[in-house]
Amino acid sequence: MKSQVSWIQRPDGSKIAWRMRGNPKASPVIFSNSLGSDASMWDQVADALAADFRLIFYDTRGHGQSEAASPRASLADLCDDLLAVMDAAAFPSAQVVGLSLGGMTGLYAALHFPARIDRLMACNCRARVDAAGMKAWDERIAAVHAGGVGSLVKPTLDRWFTPAFQQANPSMMDAVAAMVARSSDQGYEACVRAIQTLALHEQLQHLTVPVLYLAGAQDSAAPPEEMRAMAERTPEAQFEVLDPCGHIAAIERAHDFNRIAKAFLR
């Protein structure tokens, strides 16, 4: 049974939907979702971790039940949303599990607000965008303007999951497709523009919190070699690769994701 959803009004007019579940006496863990998903991407993780942790979930602005007031945002805005959810849940600090855009948000928060981040599990994410990546993101925005987020569902599934996993899990792919389609056009564009502000790679050496980087061997969006380079720059880093695994490790390799999370989170 899902816990009750609450909303936070942000200064720019955006609204953030969030909820809590799990052990009320345990340490808090907050989850930050990928571009094009919502908090339901963590359902298999939540069921595995609920007995041991106080779990906080939220939909990134413009995704799921959250609203984006503008088609523009920065990583600083997304970080502020994350901290606002922690404030609403009355936790001065928490462990963070972020995947893709959520991992980028977690890295930004850990660099700029280290006292609030106890440890970070940064999954399937990057810390920088090169010129080719910037062009690809511009093309993604153009696709949203031309055909809406619905036009991105099929290429998103192909980018997120290995072909074998897609073929073996058709009903799950239908559920993920519906999740992607729930994203608003404005919110999707805002978060793409936030990704385009990503420039954290040179700062990773200043991280003071323990970080676990989790990569997927077949993840073309956040390749293992890129994440290994991030780990090598991070003082207190662990690095794991799941093989086979595409971009959404929390779904494609949920059992192993949960095993790694339980070992890393305190």
Contacts in CASP RR format, 6 or more apart in sequence:
PFRMAT RR
TARGET T0000
AUTHOR 0000-0000-0000
METHOD contacts of the structure
MODEL  1
MKSQVSWIQRPDGSKIAWRMRGNPKASPVIFSNSLGSDASMWDQVADALA
ADFRLIFYDTRGHGQSEAASPRASLADLCDDLLAVMDAAAFPSAQVVGLS
LGGMTGLYAALHFPARIDRLMACNCRARVDAAGMKAWDERIAAVHAGGVG
SLVKPTLDRWFTPAFQQANPSMMDAVAAMVARSSDQGYEACVRAIQTLAL
HEQLQHLTVPVLYLAGAQDSAAPPEEMRAMAERTPEAQFEVLDPCGHIAA
IERAHDFNRIAKAFLR
2 19 0 8 1.000
2 21 0 8 1.000
3 19 0 8 1.000
3 20 0 8 1.000
3 21 0 8 1.000
4 19 0 8 1.000
5 17 0 8 1.000
5 18 0 8 1.000
5 19 0 8 1.000
5 65 0 8 1.000
6 17 0 8 1.000
6 18 0 8 1.000
6 19 0 8 1.000
6 88 0 8 1.000
7 15 0 8 1.000
7 16 0 8 1.000
7 17 0 8 1.000
7 18 0 8 1.000
7 65 0 8 1.000
8 15 0 8 1.000
8 16 0 8 1.000
8 18 0 8 1.000
8 81 0 8 1.000
8 84 0 8 1.000
8 85 0 8 1.000
8 88 0 8 1.000
9 15 0 8 1.000
10 16 0 8 1.000
10 61 0 8 1.000
10 69 0 8 1.000
10 80 0 8 1.000
10 81 0 8 1.000
10 84 0 8 1.000
12 69 0 8 1.000
12 70 0 8 1.000
12 77 0 8 1.000
13 67 0 8 1.000
13 69 0 8 1.000
14 61 0 8 1.000
14 62 0 8 1.000
14 66 0 8 1.000
14 67 0 8 1.000
14 68 0 8 1.000
14 69 0 8 1.000
14 70 0 8 1.000
14 81 0 8 1.000
15 61 0 8 1.000
15 66 0 8 1.000
15 67 0 8 1.000
16 58 0 8 1.000
16 59 0 8 1.000
16 61 0 8 1.000
16 66 0 8 1.000
16 81 0 8 1.000
16 84 0 8 1.000
16 85 0 8 1.000
17 39 0 8 1.000
17 58 0 8 1.000
17 59 0 8 1.000
17 64 0 8 1.000
17 65 0 8 1.000
17 66 0 8 1.000
18 39 0 8 1.000
18 56 0 8 1.000
18 57 0 8 1.000
18 58 0 8 1.000
18 59 0 8 1.000
18 85 0 8 1.000
18 88 0 8 1.000
18 89 0 8 1.000
19 39 0 8 1.000
19 56 0 8 1.000
19 57 0 8 1.000
19 58 0 8 1.000
20 54 0 8 1.000
20 55 0 8 1.000
20 56 0 8 1.000
20 57 0 8 1.000
20 89 0 8 1.000
21 46 0 8 1.000
21 50 0 8 1.000
21 55 0 8 1.000
21 57 0 8 1.000
22 46 0 8 1.000
22 49 0 8 1.000
22 50 0 8 1.000
22 51 0 8 1.000
22 53 0 8 1.000
22 54 0 8 1.000
22 55 0 8 1.000
23 50 0 8 1.000
23 51 0 8 1.000
23 52 0 8 1.000
23 53 0 8 1.000
23 54 0 8 1.000
24 54 0 8 1.000
25 54 0 8 1.000
26 52 0 8 1.000
26 53 0 8 1.000
26 54 0 8 1.000
27 53 0 8 1.000
27 54 0 8 1.000
27 94 0 8 1.000
27 95 0 8 1.000
27 118 0 8 1.000
27 265 0 8 1.000
27 266 0 8 1.000
28 53 0 8 1.000
28 54 0 8 1.000
28 55 0 8 1.000
28 56 0 8 1.000
28 86 0 8 1.000
28 89 0 8 1.000
28 91 0 8 1.000
28 94 0 8 1.000
28 95 0 8 1.000
29 49 0 8 1.000
29 53 0 8 1.000
29 54 0 8 1.000
29 55 0 8 1.000
29 56 0 8 1.000
29 94 0 8 1.000
29 95 0 8 1.000
29 96 0 8 1.000
29 97 0 8 1.000
29 265 0 8 1.000
30 56 0 8 1.000
30 57 0 8 1.000
30 58 0 8 1.000
30 82 0 8 1.000
30 85 0 8 1.000
30 86 0 8 1.000
30 89 0 8 1.000
30 91 0 8 1.000
30 94 0 8 1.000
30 95 0 8 1.000
30 96 0 8 1.000
30 97 0 8 1.000
31 39 0 8 1.000
31 42 0 8 1.000
31 45 0 8 1.000
31 46 0 8 1.000
31 55 0 8 1.000
31 56 0 8 1.000
31 57 0 8 1.000
31 58 0 8 1.000
31 96 0 8 1.000
31 97 0 8 1.000
31 98 0 8 1.000
32 58 0 8 1.000
32 60 0 8 1.000
32 82 0 8 1.000
32 96 0 8 1.000
32 97 0 8 1.000
32 98 0 8 1.000
32 99 0 8 1.000
32 101 0 8 1.000
32 102 0 8 1.000
32 103 0 8 1.000
32 105 0 8 1.000
32 106 0 8 1.000
33 39 0 8 1.000
33 41 0 8 1.000
33 42 0 8 1.000
33 59 0 8 1.000
33 60 0 8 1.000
33 63 0 8 1.000
33 98 0 8 1.000
33 99 0 8 1.000
33 101 0 8 1.000
33 102 0 8 1.000
34 41 0 8 1.000
34 99 0 8 1.000
34 100 0 8 1.000
34 101 0 8 1.000
34 102 0 8 1.000
34 124 0 8 1.000
34 247 0 8 1.000
34 248 0 8 1.000
35 60 0 8 1.000
35 63 0 8 1.000
35 100 0 8 1.000
35 101 0 8 1.000
35 188 0 8 1.000
35 191 0 8 1.000
35 192 0 8 1.000
35 195 0 8 1.000
36 63 0 8 1.000
36 149 0 8 1.000
36 156 0 8 1.000
36 179 0 8 1.000
36 180 0 8 1.000
36 183 0 8 1.000
36 188 0 8 1.000
36 191 0 8 1.000
37 63 0 8 1.000
37 176 0 8 1.000
37 179 0 8 1.000
37 180 0 8 1.000
37 183 0 8 1.000
37 248 0 8 1.000
38 59 0 8 1.000
38 60 0 8 1.000
38 63 0 8 1.000
38 64 0 8 1.000
38 65 0 8 1.000
38 66 0 8 1.000
38 179 0 8 1.000
38 182 0 8 1.000
38 183 0 8 1.000
39 57 0 8 1.000
39 58 0 8 1.000
39 59 0 8 1.000
39 64 0 8 1.000
40 179 0 8 1.000
41 99 0 8 1.000
41 176 0 8 1.000
41 179 0 8 1.000
41 248 0 8 1.000
41 250 0 8 1.000
41 251 0 8 1.000
42 57 0 8 1.000
42 97 0 8 1.000
42 250 0 8 1.000
44 250 0 8 1.000
44 251 0 8 1.000
44 254 0 8 1.000
44 257 0 8 1.000
44 258 0 8 1.000
45 97 0 8 1.000
45 250 0 8 1.000
45 254 0 8 1.000
45 257 0 8 1.000
45 258 0 8 1.000
45 261 0 8 1.000
46 55 0 8 1.000
46 57 0 8 1.000
48 254 0 8 1.000
48 258 0 8 1.000
48 261 0 8 1.000
48 262 0 8 1.000
49 55 0 8 1.000
49 258 0 8 1.000
49 261 0 8 1.000
49 262 0 8 1.000
49 265 0 8 1.000
52 262 0 8 1.000
53 95 0 8 1.000
53 265 0 8 1.000
56 85 0 8 1.000
56 86 0 8 1.000
56 89 0 8 1.000
56 91 0 8 1.000
56 94 0 8 1.000
58 66 0 8 1.000
58 81 0 8 1.000
58 82 0 8 1.000
58 85 0 8 1.000
59 65 0 8 1.000
59 66 0 8 1.000
60 66 0 8 1.000
60 78 0 8 1.000
60 81 0 8 1.000
60 101 0 8 1.000
60 102 0 8 1.000
60 105 0 8 1.000
60 191 0 8 1.000
61 67 0 8 1.000
61 68 0 8 1.000
61 73 0 8 1.000
61 77 0 8 1.000
61 78 0 8 1.000
61 81 0 8 1.000
61 187 0 8 1.000
61 190 0 8 1.000
61 191 0 8 1.000
62 68 0 8 1.000
62 183 0 8 1.000
62 184 0 8 1.000
62 186 0 8 1.000
62 187 0 8 1.000
62 188 0 8 1.000
62 190 0 8 1.000
62 191 0 8 1.000
63 182 0 8 1.000
63 183 0 8 1.000
63 184 0 8 1.000
63 187 0 8 1.000
63 188 0 8 1.000
63 191 0 8 1.000
64 179 0 8 1.000
64 182 0 8 1.000
64 183 0 8 1.000
67 184 0 8 1.000
68 184 0 8 1.000
68 186 0 8 1.000
68 187 0 8 1.000
68 190 0 8 1.000
68 191 0 8 1.000
70 186 0 8 1.000
70 190 0 8 1.000
71 185 0 8 1.000
71 186 0 8 1.000
71 187 0 8 1.000
71 189 0 8 1.000
71 190 0 8 1.000
71 193 0 8 1.000
72 189 0 8 1.000
72 190 0 8 1.000
72 193 0 8 1.000
73 187 0 8 1.000
73 190 0 8 1.000
73 191 0 8 1.000
73 193 0 8 1.000
73 194 0 8 1.000
74 193 0 8 1.000
74 194 0 8 1.000
74 197 0 8 1.000
75 104 0 8 1.000
75 105 0 8 1.000
75 108 0 8 1.000
75 194 0 8 1.000
75 195 0 8 1.000
75 197 0 8 1.000
75 198 0 8 1.000
76 108 0 8 1.000
76 112 0 8 1.000
76 197 0 8 1.000
77 194 0 8 1.000
78 101 0 8 1.000
78 102 0 8 1.000
78 105 0 8 1.000
78 108 0 8 1.000
78 191 0 8 1.000
78 194 0 8 1.000
79 105 0 8 1.000
79 106 0 8 1.000
79 108 0 8 1.000
79 109 0 8 1.000
79 112 0 8 1.000
79 113 0 8 1.000
82 96 0 8 1.000
82 105 0 8 1.000
82 106 0 8 1.000
82 109 0 8 1.000
83 109 0 8 1.000
83 113 0 8 1.000
83 116 0 8 1.000
86 92 0 8 1.000
86 93 0 8 1.000
86 94 0 8 1.000
86 116 0 8 1.000
92 116 0 8 1.000
93 115 0 8 1.000
93 116 0 8 1.000
93 117 0 8 1.000
93 118 0 8 1.000
94 116 0 8 1.000
94 117 0 8 1.000
94 118 0 8 1.000
95 117 0 8 1.000
95 118 0 8 1.000
95 119 0 8 1.000
95 120 0 8 1.000
95 121 0 8 1.000
95 265 0 8 1.000
95 266 0 8 1.000
96 103 0 8 1.000
96 106 0 8 1.000
96 109 0 8 1.000
96 110 0 8 1.000
96 117 0 8 1.000
96 119 0 8 1.000
96 120 0 8 1.000
96 121 0 8 1.000
97 120 0 8 1.000
97 121 0 8 1.000
97 123 0 8 1.000
97 261 0 8 1.000
97 265 0 8 1.000
98 105 0 8 1.000
98 106 0 8 1.000
98 120 0 8 1.000
98 121 0 8 1.000
98 122 0 8 1.000
98 123 0 8 1.000
98 125 0 8 1.000
99 123 0 8 1.000
99 124 0 8 1.000
99 125 0 8 1.000
99 248 0 8 1.000
99 249 0 8 1.000
99 250 0 8 1.000
100 123 0 8 1.000
100 124 0 8 1.000
100 125 0 8 1.000
100 221 0 8 1.000
100 222 0 8 1.000
100 247 0 8 1.000
100 248 0 8 1.000
101 125 0 8 1.000
101 191 0 8 1.000
101 194 0 8 1.000
101 195 0 8 1.000
102 125 0 8 1.000
103 120 0 8 1.000
103 122 0 8 1.000
103 123 0 8 1.000
103 124 0 8 1.000
103 125 0 8 1.000
104 125 0 8 1.000
104 126 0 8 1.000
104 127 0 8 1.000
104 195 0 8 1.000
104 198 0 8 1.000
104 200 0 8 1.000
106 117 0 8 1.000
106 120 0 8 1.000
106 122 0 8 1.000
107 120 0 8 1.000
107 122 0 8 1.000
107 125 0 8 1.000
107 127 0 8 1.000
107 200 0 8 1.000
107 204 0 8 1.000
107 207 0 8 1.000
107 211 0 8 1.000
108 200 0 8 1.000
109 116 0 8 1.000
109 117 0 8 1.000
109 120 0 8 1.000
110 117 0 8 1.000
110 120 0 8 1.000
110 207 0 8 1.000
110 208 0 8 1.000
110 209 0 8 1.000
110 211 0 8 1.000
111 200 0 8 1.000
111 203 0 8 1.000
111 204 0 8 1.000
111 206 0 8 1.000
111 207 0 8 1.000
114 207 0 8 1.000
114 208 0 8 1.000
114 209 0 8 1.000
117 209 0 8 1.000
118 209 0 8 1.000
118 266 0 8 1.000
119 209 0 8 1.000
119 210 0 8 1.000
119 211 0 8 1.000
119 212 0 8 1.000
119 264 0 8 1.000
119 265 0 8 1.000
119 266 0 8 1.000
120 209 0 8 1.000
120 210 0 8 1.000
120 211 0 8 1.000
120 212 0 8 1.000
121 211 0 8 1.000
121 212 0 8 1.000
121 214 0 8 1.000
121 260 0 8 1.000
121 261 0 8 1.000
121 264 0 8 1.000
121 265 0 8 1.000
122 211 0 8 1.000
122 212 0 8 1.000
122 213 0 8 1.000
122 214 0 8 1.000
122 230 0 8 1.000
123 213 0 8 1.000
123 214 0 8 1.000
123 215 0 8 1.000
123 249 0 8 1.000
123 250 0 8 1.000
123 257 0 8 1.000
124 214 0 8 1.000
124 215 0 8 1.000
124 216 0 8 1.000
124 219 0 8 1.000
124 221 0 8 1.000
124 222 0 8 1.000
124 227 0 8 1.000
124 246 0 8 1.000
124 247 0 8 1.000
124 248 0 8 1.000
124 249 0 8 1.000
125 222 0 8 1.000
125 227 0 8 1.000
126 198 0 8 1.000
126 221 0 8 1.000
126 222 0 8 1.000
126 226 0 8 1.000
126 227 0 8 1.000
126 230 0 8 1.000
127 198 0 8 1.000
127 200 0 8 1.000
127 201 0 8 1.000
127 204 0 8 1.000
127 230 0 8 1.000
128 198 0 8 1.000
128 199 0 8 1.000
128 200 0 8 1.000
128 201 0 8 1.000
129 137 0 8 1.000
129 195 0 8 1.000
129 196 0 8 1.000
129 198 0 8 1.000
129 199 0 8 1.000
134 196 0 8 1.000
137 192 0 8 1.000
137 195 0 8 1.000
137 196 0 8 1.000
140 152 0 8 1.000
140 192 0 8 1.000
141 189 0 8 1.000
141 192 0 8 1.000
141 193 0 8 1.000
143 151 0 8 1.000
143 152 0 8 1.000
144 151 0 8 1.000
144 152 0 8 1.000
144 185 0 8 1.000
144 188 0 8 1.000
144 189 0 8 1.000
144 192 0 8 1.000
145 185 0 8 1.000
145 189 0 8 1.000
148 185 0 8 1.000
149 180 0 8 1.000
149 181 0 8 1.000
149 183 0 8 1.000
149 184 0 8 1.000
149 185 0 8 1.000
149 188 0 8 1.000
150 180 0 8 1.000
150 181 0 8 1.000
152 180 0 8 1.000
152 188 0 8 1.000
153 177 0 8 1.000
153 180 0 8 1.000
153 181 0 8 1.000
154 177 0 8 1.000
156 180 0 8 1.000
157 166 0 8 1.000
157 173 0 8 1.000
157 176 0 8 1.000
157 177 0 8 1.000
157 180 0 8 1.000
158 166 0 8 1.000
159 220 0 8 1.000
159 221 0 8 1.000
159 247 0 8 1.000
160 176 0 8 1.000
160 246 0 8 1.000
160 247 0 8 1.000
160 248 0 8 1.000
160 251 0 8 1.000
160 252 0 8 1.000
161 173 0 8 1.000
161 176 0 8 1.000
161 246 0 8 1.000
161 247 0 8 1.000
161 248 0 8 1.000
161 251 0 8 1.000
161 252 0 8 1.000
162 218 0 8 1.000
162 244 0 8 1.000
162 245 0 8 1.000
162 246 0 8 1.000
162 252 0 8 1.000
164 244 0 8 1.000
165 244 0 8 1.000
165 246 0 8 1.000
165 252 0 8 1.000
166 173 0 8 1.000
172 251 0 8 1.000
176 248 0 8 1.000
176 251 0 8 1.000
201 229 0 8 1.000
201 230 0 8 1.000
201 233 0 8 1.000
204 230 0 8 1.000
204 233 0 8 1.000
204 234 0 8 1.000
205 233 0 8 1.000
205 234 0 8 1.000
205 235 0 8 1.000
207 234 0 8 1.000
207 235 0 8 1.000
207 236 0 8 1.000
208 235 0 8 1.000
208 236 0 8 1.000
209 236 0 8 1.000
210 236 0 8 1.000
210 237 0 8 1.000
210 238 0 8 1.000
210 264 0 8 1.000
211 231 0 8 1.000
211 234 0 8 1.000
211 236 0 8 1.000
211 237 0 8 1.000
211 238 0 8 1.000
212 237 0 8 1.000
212 238 0 8 1.000
212 239 0 8 1.000
212 240 0 8 1.000
212 260 0 8 1.000
212 264 0 8 1.000
213 227 0 8 1.000
213 228 0 8 1.000
213 230 0 8 1.000
213 231 0 8 1.000
213 234 0 8 1.000
213 237 0 8 1.000
213 238 0 8 1.000
213 239 0 8 1.000
213 240 0 8 1.000
214 227 0 8 1.000
214 240 0 8 1.000
214 241 0 8 1.000
214 242 0 8 1.000
214 249 0 8 1.000
214 257 0 8 1.000
214 260 0 8 1.000
215 222 0 8 1.000
215 223 0 8 1.000
215 224 0 8 1.000
215 227 0 8 1.000
215 228 0 8 1.000
215 239 0 8 1.000
215 240 0 8 1.000
215 241 0 8 1.000
215 242 0 8 1.000
215 245 0 8 1.000
216 222 0 8 1.000
216 224 0 8 1.000
216 241 0 8 1.000
216 242 0 8 1.000
216 243 0 8 1.000
216 245 0 8 1.000
216 246 0 8 1.000
216 247 0 8 1.000
216 249 0 8 1.000
216 253 0 8 1.000
217 224 0 8 1.000
217 241 0 8 1.000
217 242 0 8 1.000
217 243 0 8 1.000
217 244 0 8 1.000
217 245 0 8 1.000
217 246 0 8 1.000
218 243 0 8 1.000
218 244 0 8 1.000
218 245 0 8 1.000
218 246 0 8 1.000
219 245 0 8 1.000
219 246 0 8 1.000
219 247 0 8 1.000
219 249 0 8 1.000
220 247 0 8 1.000
221 247 0 8 1.000
222 247 0 8 1.000
224 241 0 8 1.000
227 239 0 8 1.000
228 239 0 8 1.000
230 237 0 8 1.000
231 237 0 8 1.000
231 238 0 8 1.000
231 239 0 8 1.000
238 264 0 8 1.000
240 260 0 8 1.000
242 249 0 8 1.000
242 252 0 8 1.000
242 253 0 8 1.000
242 256 0 8 1.000
242 257 0 8 1.000
245 252 0 8 1.000
245 253 0 8 1.000
246 252 0 8 1.000
249 256 0 8 1.000
249 257 0 8 1.000
250 257 0 8 1.000
END
